Amino acid sequence: MRKIHAIIILFLSLNIFAQNVNDKIKLFENDFYHWDKSKKKTSLKDRMSFYNVNAVSIAVIKDYKIEWSKAYGFADASEKRVATPQTLFQAGSISKTINSLGILKLVQEGKLGLDDDINNYLKTWKFPYDNVSKGRKITIANLLNHNAGLSVHGFGGYEKGSPLPTTIQTLDGLKPSNSGAVRSVFEPGVRFQYSGGGTTISQLILENTTGEKYEDYMLKNVLTPLGMDNSSFSQPPAKNKENLLATGYNYDKEVRGKYHIYPEKAAAGLWTNPTDLAKYIIETQLSLVGKSNKILSKEMSQKRLEKDFGTFSDDFNGVKYFNHSGGTDGFICFYLGSVEDGNGVVVMTNGNNNKIVEEIVASIAGLNQFKNYPLQSSKESISATIRKELSKSVDKGLELYKKLKKTQPNDYNFSNESELNMLGYEYLNNNEIDSAIKIFTLNINEFPTSANVYDSRGEAYFNKKDYQLSKKDYQKVLELEPTNPNAKAMLLKIEKETEK
């Protein structure tokens, strides 16, 4: 009788747990702003529609376990292929997080030294130091926490079927590479400057040290031990994964070829899903308290978070979290994990709007009561609000912007320059240059002291081959930011173009 009684109690407790989880999911789906009583009731489906996002995939972590995972919408809208928790997304810069595990494993094994000159380990290519580095050597630690003073923030990827550069061609900016050479822009160890170029150097270091292809080493030594069985750094992705791959979208436009190829694997080449990334978060959390060491020891995991090696840290009134975002052409994603109590969330989308990702994280944080996580009511995105009007007429869309700012200034986010900047680049990337210039010009009027908005319009004028106006904007950038490396590089480009 006792055994039967115990089984009944266990069944009931599991059933109650399941019911609670299902209630949470239902609340999340149907009352998205459940934590913010200042907003009207809306659904996740409504927010996906508002931001023009086709698919959202989520994994929620509670007490060091995956509490639930679920996907919404279409992995491919034209094929009507529904997204599932198994659907794979491009992780973008979250690749750097997993890359750091591979590099630090080699450090832990004594095969690399964190504070050693990177050229000690580079065999097939050497970093070309010059006077910009002022005699200081770049270390592996510098590469992992973006303190190497290097150029090339990120990578644009390559259309399927395009020639792909080798890693060395990427590092030297040689064709068919579509990015600049990875070089010093200031001395290492001085300050933070995000550099996917630096991460690509670590990719070559790993291959030169192990003698293995990057994707093979990472599969065997990182992904498989973590149980990330659906994930891969292979570029292009393996044929047998094709039915699992999400298609990327820039709002309502499908990425040409469905997604880009990223030979810069360590920086942006990971294909994965939230369930697999949740396994990484849980392993990190368990390693930090000495309960697991599938990849790194407790001491190395602690150092990794303390030094921001492949991840970033937040401290909310004494409660620490680690996180990283990622974005490629047509994909945006983010993960968050608590350092101490085993909570977290992973969100992946096949869209290019990070606002919905932020809102989902806040909704989940409120649902699971993430300790001290700042839940702040946010204003509605003005860029998403005017997008439909812009699609009819750019002038009418900008008129709506001005009207809403005049009549409802407190209801929309007019304080963030990226709202208009993002719209401008949407048009610029579609080669609608005149429309992009109109949007960038409004942004300059709104934020006249920002170097970034002049930089954006300068790029549009350069693409239009209006070199005089482009030069004027980049000169304004340097007036506002005298050390801006992109403005200096663009002015040299303009000088070469005008000499032809």
N, C-alpha and C positions, 0 to 999 in steps of 0.2 A: 504493500500500500504506500509506503514511504517513497519508493522509487517512482510510482505512478504520480503521486502528489507532487514530487519534485519536478517531474517532466511537465506536468500541467502548469506549474508556476513558471518554469522556464519558457514554455510556449506562450503563456500570457504576457510575460515581460517582453519577449521578442516581438509579439504582436503589437503591444503598446508602443515599443520603440519604433516599429515600422510605421504605425499610425502617426506618430509624432513627426517622423521624417516626411511622410506623405503630406501631412498638414503644412509643414514648412515649404515643401515644393509648391503646393497649391497656393499658399500665400505669396510666395515669390513670383509665381506665374501670373496671378490675377490681381494682386495689389502690390505692384512693383515698389511703390514708395511707402510701404507699410510703416517704415520708421520715421517718415516725415509727414506729419499731419498738416503741414502748410500747403501740401500739394494735393491736387485732386487725384482720385483713384484712377489708376491706369494699369495696363497689363504689359508684360514683357513683349508680347506680340506687337502692341502699339508702339513701344519704344524701338523695336527692330524696324518697323515700318517708317517711323519718324526719321531714323538715321540711315535708312536705306541699306540695311545689313541683311544679307541673305541667310546666313547661318551663324549660330552661337552655340558653342560647346563649353560645358562647365563641369568641373569636379570640385567638390567641397570636402575639406578635411576637418575632422573633429576627433579629439582625443587620440591623435596619431594614427587614425584610420580614415579611409575614404568613406565618408558618410553617405554621399550620393553623387552620381554623375549622370548627366543628361544632355542631349543635344536638341536644338530647335532649328527649324527652317530647312533650307536646301543647300546641300554640299555643292550641287550644280543646278542652277535654276532652269537652264534651257533643257536639261535632261530630266528635270523633275526628280533628281536623285536626292533623297531625303538624307539629312545629316544624322549620324548616330554617334554614340560615345566612341566608337572605333574609327570614325572619320579622322584622317590625318590632315593637319594644317602646317603651313610653314611657320616655324617658331621665330624666324628673324633673329634678333639679337639675344634672345633667350638661349640661342646656340652657345653664346659666350659663357653662360652659366655652366652648361654641361662640359664645355671645353676646359673650364678651370679645374674640373674634377680630374680629367685626364692628365693635365699638366702637373697638378699637385700630387697625384699618385706617383708620378715619376720623381718628383721632389722627395716624397716620403720614402721612396726606394733608394734614394741616394744617387739617382741618375742625372738629376738636375739640381742646381743650386739657385735658390730664390734670388740671392743677391749677387750672382755672377753676371758678368758681361754676356749678353746674348750671343756675341760672336764666338764665345767659347764652345757653343753647341751647334752653330750653323756651319754646315759642311759644304753644301751645294751652292751657297750664296752667302755673302757677308754684308752686313749693314754698312752702308757707306757714311761713316761719320764725317762731319765737316765742322767748320768753325761755329755753326749755330748751336751745337751741343756743348760748346765751351769746355771741351776736354772731359766732360762727364760721360760715363758709360751707361748704356741702357741695360737694365736688369730684367729678368723674367718677372719679378714682382711688379716692376713698372708696367710691363705689358698687361698684366692681369688686372691692375687697378687703374689703368688709363692715366698713369703719371709719367709716361715715357716722352711726352712732348712731341708726339708724332702727328702727321697729317692723315688725311682720308678718314673722315667721320664714318661713312657707311658705303654700301655698294648698291648699285641699281639692278644687278642681275642681268641675265641674258635670255633673249627669246629662245624658245625651243628650236633646235636646228642650227642656231648660230655657232660659229667657231668659239671655243672656250679657251681662255688663256691658261697657261700653267701658273702655278703659284709664284714662280720667279718673275714671269711676265707681269703678273698683277702687282708684285712688290716694286717693280721698276717702271710701271705704267706704260708698258710696251704693248702694241697691238698683238692680239685682238682685245686686250684689256680695255674696258671703257671707263676706268678710273685713273686718277693720277698716281704718280710714284709715291711710295711711302717713305717720307723723309722727315728729318727733324724740323720743327717749326719754333722750338725753343729748347733750352737745356732740360734734360730729364730730371725727375724728382722734385721739380719746383712747384707744379700745380697740376690739377686735374684737367685733362682735355681728352674727351671721348675719342677713341680711335679704333675703328674696325680694322684699319691697316695694321695696327700693332698686334691685334689678335691674330691676323693672318701670318705675321711673323712667328707667333707661337705655334701655329699649325705646321709650319715648316720645321721648327725646332723639334716638335713631336715626331715628325716623320724621319728627320735626320738622326734622332736619338734612337728610335726603335727599329728603323729599317722597314717599317710597315707603312702601308697606305693609311692615311688618317682615318678614313671611315672604318677600315678593318680593325685597327687598334681600338678605336672608341667603342665599336660594337662588342668586342671581346672583353675589354677591360672596364667598361663603364656601363653601357646600356644593358647588356645581358645580366651582369651582377645586380643591377638595380631592378630588374624585372621589367624594363622598358622594352618589351618584346616587339611592339609595333613601330618603334622609332628607328630612324636611320639617318646617317650623314651622307649617304650615297647621293651624288649629283652627276647626272640626272637620277631621279628615283628609280628603283628597280621596277621592271615591267609587272611583276606579280603584285605590286602595291597600287597599281593605277586605279583600280576600282574603289580604293579607299581614299584617294586624294581629293581634297576640296579644291574647287576652282576659285581663283581670286577675283575680286571685283573692286573696281573703283566706283563706288556708288552703284549706278545702274549699268555700268560698262564692264563687260567681262575682260579680264586681262588677256591680251593677245597670246594665244597658245595655251590659255587657261592658267598658267603660272610661269614664273621665271626660273631659270637655272642659276644656282649660286655656287660656283667653284670655290668661293671663299667660305669653305665649309665651317671652320671654327667660328667665324664671325656671323654667319647667317644661313648655314646649310642644313640645319636640322628639320626633319619632318617628324611630327609627333602629335599626340593628342593630350587633352587635360588629364586623363587617367594616368598615362605614363609619367607626365610631369609631376603629378601628385605623389607618385612613388619616390621621385627624387626629393621632393620637399620632406616627406615623412622620414626618409633615410637621413637627411640632414638633421632633422629635429632629434631623431633617436641617437645619431652619432654625437650630437652636442651634449647629450646627457650620459654618454658612455654605454648605450644599450645596443649599438650596432656599429659595425665597421666594415661594411661591404666594400667601400672604396677608400674612405679616409678614416684615420684615427680621430678620437675625441679632440686631441690637441690640435691636429691639422684642421679639423672642421671649425674649431673655435678661432684659429688664426685666420681662416678663410673669411669668416664673417667680420672679424675685427678689422681686417685690412681691406675689405670689399674686393676680394679676389673673385671676379666673375659674378658678383651680385652687389646689391646696394642695400643700405640699412636705414631704417627709420626708428626713432625713439619717441614714442607717444607717452609723455609723462611717466617715463621710467619703464615702459613696456616696449620691448624691442621686436621688430619684424624685419625680415629680409625679403627682397623682391627683385624683379627685373621685368622690363617690358620688351616687346619685340615688334618689329614691323617690316614687312617686305611689300612689294607692289601687289596690293590686293588683299593683304592679311595684317591683322593687328591682334596682339595677345599680351597677357600679363599674368604673373603669378605673385602671390603673397603668402608668406609663412610666418607664424609666430615663433620666436626663439624658445619660449619656455613651456607653453601649455598645449602644443600639438594641434593648433588650428591653422587653417589656410584655405586658399581658393585659387583655382586656375581658370582663366577665361581665354578662349580662343575664338576668333571670328575670321570669316573670309570677306571682310570689308575693310575700309580704310578710315574708320572714324573711331578714335580712342575714347570719345565721350561715353559711348554706350558701355564700354569696358569699365570705365570708372564708376558708372552708375550701377552696374551689376555687382562689382566688388563691394560698393557701399551697401547695396541691398542684402547681400550675403553676410556682410559684417554685422549688420543690424539684426538679421535673422538669427545668427549664431552667437551674438553678443561678444564679438571680438573685443578683448579687454583694452580699453582706452583708445580704440580705433576712432579717429575723428570723423563723426558723421555730421557733415555740414550741408545744410540745404543749399543747393546750387541753382543759379538762374538758368533759364532755358537757352540752349545754343542758338545764337542769332544766325549763324551760317546755315544750320539745318533748317531754320525757319524760313529763310528767304530763298532756299535752293530751288524750290519749284517755280517761283516767280522768275528767278534768274534763267531757268531753262527756257522760258518763253521769251524773255528779253533781259539782257544784262542791265540795261538802263532802268527798266521797271523794277528789277530786283534790288538795285541800289537805291532807288526811290523808296521802296518798302523799308529798307534798312534805316534810312533817314527819318521816315515817318514814325517807325516804331521807337526809334531813339528819342524822338521829340514827345511822343504821346505815352509811351510805356517804358521809360528809361530804367525802371527798377525790375522789370520782368525778364529781361534778356541780358545775356552776357556781352556787354559792350566794352568791358575792361581788358579783354584778352586779345592782343593783336593777332594771335594765331588763328582766330576764327575767320577773319577775312583773308589772311595769308594762305590758309589752307584752300580756300575757294579759288584764290588767284592761281595757285599751282595746279589745281584741277583743270582750269582752262588752259594754262600754259602747257601742261603735259598733253593736252588734246590738240595742241598747235593752234588754239584760238587766242593768238597773241594780243590782239587789240582789246579783247574782252578782259584778258588777264591784266593788262596795263591799267584799264579803268578800275578794276578792283584793287590793285596795288596802290593806285593813286589815292583812292578813298582811304586806304589804310594809312598812307603817309599823312594825309590830312588829320586822321584820327590820332596817330602816334608819331608826331613830328620829331621826337627826340630819340626814336628807336633806330639804331643802325640796321637792324635786320630787315625792316620794311623797305628801306632804300636799296639794300642788297637784292631783295626780291625783284623790285621793279627794274633795277639795273640788269639783272639776268634776262628779264623779258625784253628789254630794249636791245640787249646783245643778240638775242635770238632773232629779233626783227632786223638786225644789222643796222640799227640806228646807233652807231657807235658813239656819237657825240653826246646823246642823252644818256647812254649807258655809262660813259665816262663820268658825266656830271653826278650821277647817282653814286657811283663807287667812290668818287672823291668826297661826297657827303658822308659815306660810311666811314672813311678814314678821319674825317673831321670829328665824327662822334666817337669812333674807336680807332685811335691811331695805330694800333698793332694788329688790326684785323687781317689775318693771312689771306682770306679769300678775296677781299677787295684788292689787295696788292697783286695777287696772281691775275685777277681779271683785268686790272689796268695794264699789265704787261701783255695780256692777250689782245686787248683792244689796240695797243700800240702796234703789235705785229700785224693786226688786220688792217689798220689804216695805212701801213707802209706798203701793202701789196699793190 
